[in-house]
């Protein structure tokens, strides 16, 4: 009996300790924590993982940035993840991602910020000016 309980207890302990990695966003089911809109475009999803391992999901980088400022002030952010615009639904660490402004009306909440995995990916979007490629710290 005890041999059966040990793996279950280990699994429960691991879940209780939290994780700094993201959970998958359930597109067309999850709602944005900031604006409450349904998250439907996998090119723009984002997620904060709290220090306790709780995922907080967003439909746009704009909502993520707005929420992040409050959460960071409360020291409750373990990690930040953004959807790779060129590989929709793939979450990448915001601290290593690059951000480009696609222009008004091109993202769920208007401004048009999109995340890409690297600065060289900007060329695939037609962006040739290196100054147009931003880092996470630039958005804050």
N, C-alpha and C positions, 0 to 999 in steps of 0.2 A: 504494500500500500504506500509506504513512504517513498519507494522508488518511483512511483507514478506522480507523487506530489512534487518532488524536487524540480522536474522540468517546468511544471506549471507555476511554481513559486518563482523560479528564475525568470520566466516570461513576464509575470506580473510585476516583478521588481524592475525589470528593464523598462517596461511601459510606464511605471510610476516615476522613474527617474527622468523621463523626458528625453528629447532628442533635439539636436540643433539643426537637423536636416528637414527639408520640406515634406509635406504630404501631397499627393496628387490633387490637383484642383479638379473638381467634378463639374465640368463645363455644362451649362444649361441646368444646373441643379444648385450649386453653391451661390451664395450671395456675397456681395462686397460688404465688408465690415464698416466701411466709411460712408458710402452713399446708398447702400442697401439694394443697388441694382443687381440683377442676376448676372453672373459671370458667364459670358457666352463666347467671347472671342479669344481663342487660345494664343493669339499673337501678343496679347496685352496683359494676361493674368500676372498676379504677383502675390507674394506671401511673406509674412513675418512669422518667425517661430519665437515664441516667448522663452524666457529663461526656464520656465516650467515645462517646455516642450509643446505648448498649445499653438496650433497653426491658426493664423489670422489671415484671411484671404481677401484679395482685392481685384477689381475688374480693370484697373488702369494704374499706370505708374503715378499719375497725379494723385489718386486716392491713397496709394501707398505712401507717398512722400508726406502728405498731410497727416495721416495717421502716425507715421513713423516719428515725426517731430514730437508728438505727445508721448508716445511710448518710450522713446529714447530719454526724454526728460525724466520719466519715471524709472529709468534703468531697467526696463523689462524686455529688452530685445537681445535674443541669442544670435539670430541670423536673419538675413533678408534675401529673398529670392525673387527673380523676375523671369518672365517667360521670354525665351529667345525668339525674336520676331521672325528670323529666318528658319527656325525649327519650332513651329508653334506647339505649345504644350510642354516643351522642354524647359525646366526651370534651371537657371544659372545663378550663381552667387552674385548679388548686386555689387559687392566690393570688387569683383573682377570684371564685371560686365562693362560695356560701353553703351552710351545713350545718344540717340539722335532725335531731333525734332522733325517729325514728318509734316508738320504744319497743321493749322486749325482744321478740325472736323475729321481727322484721320484716325483718331483713337476714341474709345468709348466715352471719355469725358471731355473731349474737345481739343486740348492743347496739341496732342499728337506725339508725345514721347514714346519711343520704342527702344527696347533693349536688344543689343546684339552681343555676341560672345567676345568679339575682338574689334579693334579699330579697323582692321583690314576688311571686315565684313561690311563696312559702310559703303564701299565701292559697289557692292551688290545692290545697294539701295539707290545708287546714283549720287552718292554724297562724296565729293572729291576734296572738299576743304577740311583739312585735319582739325581746324579750330571748331568745326561744327560737331565734332565727336566729343561727348562729355563723359565724365566719370560720376560715380554715385555722389561723391562729395560735392561736385558742382551743382547737383540738383537740390542739395540741402541748403 
